[in-house]
Amino acid sequence: MYKILPYTKRKARQLNVVVRPSTRKGKKLDIYDRKGNYLTSVGARGYLDYPNYLRLFGSQVANKRRRLYKIRHAKDRIVRNSPGWFANNLLW
């Protein structure tokens, strides 16, 4: 099960959503609005994200990985409230 780190919890509060470990196979997070309505699932379980890179390798590696993620997913993260947008804002 994916452990939600303080970075992601803080970002979720800023976006006014609730995050929980995903019940879907292969996903990290399930995203809910404040009323408890399911919105989407994000994050592939087999990959690290920004808070985990920070924890494991430090800010230099984490920032490089973040930059590369944002280049690679430039089109996925444009549409507000899409899975890519949530992944970008909560995990990166």
C-alpha positions as CSV (number, residue, x, y, z in Angstrom):
1,M,0.0,0.0,0.0
2,Y,1.3,3.5,-0.9
3,K,2.1,5.7,2.1
4,I,0.9,9.3,1.6
5,L,3.6,11.7,2.6
6,P,3.1,15.1,4.2
7,Y,4.0,16.9,0.9
8,T,1.0,15.2,-0.8
9,K,-1.3,15.9,2.1
10,R,-0.4,19.6,2.1
11,K,-0.9,19.9,-1.6
12,A,-4.3,18.1,-1.3
13,R,-5.4,20.7,1.3
14,Q,-4.4,23.5,-1.0
15,L,-6.5,21.9,-3.9
16,N,-9.4,21.3,-1.5
17,V,-9.5,17.6,-2.1
18,V,-9.0,14.5,0.0
19,V,-6.4,11.8,-0.9
20,R,-6.5,8.2,0.2
21,P,-4.4,5.2,-0.7
22,S,-5.9,3.8,-3.9
23,T,-8.1,0.7,-3.9
24,R,-7.4,0.3,-7.6
25,K,-4.7,-2.1,-8.7
26,G,-1.5,-0.3,-9.8
27,K,-2.5,3.2,-8.6
28,K,-1.1,5.2,-5.7
29,L,-3.9,7.6,-4.8
30,D,-7.7,7.9,-5.0
31,I,-8.8,11.5,-5.1
32,Y,-12.1,12.7,-3.5
33,D,-13.8,16.1,-3.3
34,R,-14.6,17.4,0.2
35,K,-18.1,15.9,0.1
36,G,-16.5,12.4,-0.4
37,N,-17.3,12.0,-4.1
38,Y,-14.7,10.0,-6.0
39,L,-13.0,12.0,-8.7
40,T,-10.1,9.9,-10.0
41,S,-7.1,7.7,-9.3
42,V,-3.6,8.8,-10.0
43,G,0.0,7.7,-9.9
44,A,1.5,4.4,-11.1
45,R,2.5,2.3,-8.1
46,G,5.8,1.0,-9.6
47,Y,7.3,4.5,-9.9
48,L,8.6,7.1,-7.5
49,D,7.2,10.6,-7.2
50,Y,8.7,13.9,-6.0
51,P,8.2,13.5,-2.3
52,N,9.8,10.0,-2.4
53,Y,12.7,11.2,-4.5
54,L,13.2,13.9,-1.9
55,R,13.1,11.4,1.0
56,L,15.4,8.8,-0.7
57,F,17.9,10.9,-2.8
58,G,17.7,14.5,-1.7
59,S,16.6,17.7,-3.4
60,Q,19.2,17.7,-6.3
61,V,18.0,14.4,-7.7
62,A,14.3,15.1,-6.8
63,N,14.4,18.4,-8.7
64,K,15.9,16.9,-11.7
65,R,13.3,14.1,-11.8
66,R,10.5,16.7,-11.3
67,R,11.8,18.7,-14.3
68,L,12.0,15.6,-16.5
69,Y,8.5,14.5,-15.4
70,K,7.0,17.9,-16.2
71,I,8.6,17.8,-19.7
72,R,7.5,14.3,-20.3
73,H,3.9,15.0,-19.2
74,A,3.5,18.5,-20.5
75,K,0.2,17.7,-22.4
76,D,-1.3,15.5,-19.7
77,R,-1.3,18.1,-17.0
78,I,-3.0,21.0,-18.8
79,V,-6.7,20.1,-18.3
80,R,-7.9,21.0,-14.8
81,N,-9.2,18.1,-12.6
82,S,-7.9,15.5,-15.1
83,P,-5.9,12.6,-13.7
84,G,-2.7,14.1,-15.2
85,W,-3.5,17.5,-13.6
86,F,-4.0,15.9,-10.2
87,A,-0.9,13.7,-10.5
88,N,1.2,16.8,-11.4
89,N,-0.2,18.9,-8.6
90,L,-0.2,16.2,-5.8
91,L,2.8,14.1,-6.6
92,W,5.2,16.5,-8.4
